[in-house]
Amino acid sequence: MTTDVHQLDDGAWISVNDSREINVSDLWLLARHEFCDCEMADFLAEGVVEVGVDYPDIDARFAGRCIQCGTEGVTDWLTVGRVIDPEDGQFYGVVPESVHVPRKRTRLARPE
């Protein structure tokens, strides 16, 4: 079974297997990042720019701003959840309020 991953509503949602799973407007705590000069960025996600799969991870890049310093831009790749077993397609989302480390990725399967 394949896992379908899409952006919906002009980047307001990430759909996994035809279920709206991740929305914008969450605060993400970013560590070891290059987004801004803050040691820990309180990043407000305002839109999904890109989604991809690096099995078993579902990853995304978000547009938004650091609410501490006001820097605006796009994050590197953040893991938003996992599909552990492609046979059942069950999605396990991350907790946005926990600490996340954005990663640069060069080999990421992007949904069509």
C-alpha positions in Angstrom: 0.0 0.0 0.0 1.3 3.5 -0.8 1.0 6.6 1.5 -0.7 9.6 -0.1 0.7 13.0 1.1 -0.7 16.3 -0.1 -1.0 20.0 0.7 -4.6 21.2 1.0 -6.3 24.6 1.0 -3.3 26.7 -0.3 -0.9 25.3 2.3 -3.2 25.4 5.3 -3.2 21.6 5.8 -1.2 18.4 5.2 -3.3 15.5 4.2 -2.0 11.9 4.8 -4.0 9.1 3.2 -7.0 11.5 2.5 -7.2 12.6 6.2 -6.3 16.2 7.3 -3.6 15.6 9.8 -1.4 18.7 10.2 -2.6 22.3 10.1 -0.8 25.6 10.3 -1.0 28.1 13.2 0.9 25.8 15.5 4.0 27.0 17.4 7.1 24.9 16.8 10.0 25.1 19.1 13.1 24.9 16.9 16.6 24.0 18.2 19.9 23.9 16.3 18.3 25.8 13.4 19.4 28.4 10.9 16.0 30.2 10.7 16.9 33.2 12.9 19.5 34.3 15.5 17.4 33.0 18.5 18.9 30.0 20.3 15.5 28.4 20.5 13.1 29.8 17.9 9.3 30.0 18.8 8.3 29.5 15.2 4.7 30.2 14.2 3.8 28.1 11.1 1.7 30.2 8.7 1.7 28.0 5.6 3.0 24.7 4.3 5.5 25.4 1.5 6.5 21.8 0.6 5.8 18.3 1.8 7.8 15.1 1.3 8.4 11.5 2.4 11.6 10.1 3.8 10.1 6.8 4.9 8.9 6.3 7.5 8.9 10.1 8.1 6.5 12.7 6.6 8.4 16.0 6.4 7.4 19.5 5.6 8.9 23.0 5.1 6.8 25.8 6.6 6.6 29.5 6.0 6.2 31.6 9.1 7.9 33.8 11.7 9.8 33.6 14.9 7.5 35.2 17.5 10.5 36.2 19.7 12.5 38.2 17.1 10.1 38.7 14.2 12.2 37.0 11.6 10.1 35.7 8.7 11.0 32.9 6.2 10.8 29.2 5.4 12.1 26.4 7.7 14.3 23.6 6.6 12.6 20.2 6.7 10.7 19.3 9.9 9.3 15.8 10.6 5.6 16.2 11.1 4.8 12.5 11.7 5.4 8.9 10.6 3.6 6.1 8.9 5.2 3.1 10.5 3.3 0.4 8.7 2.4 1.2 5.1 -0.1 -1.7 5.1 -2.4 -0.1 7.6 -1.5 3.5 6.7 -1.8 4.7 10.3 -0.3 8.2 10.7 1.4 9.2 14.0 1.9 13.0 14.3 4.6 14.7 16.3 3.8 17.2 19.1 4.6 20.6 17.5 5.2 22.1 21.0 8.1 19.7 21.7 11.6 20.5 20.6 12.3 20.0 16.8 15.6 20.1 14.9 15.1 21.2 11.2 17.2 19.3 8.7 18.4 20.0 5.2 17.5 17.2 2.9 18.6 16.6 -0.6 17.0 13.2 -1.4 13.4 13.5 -0.5 10.5 11.9 -2.3 8.0 14.6 -3.1 4.4 13.7 -3.8 3.0 14.6 -7.2 
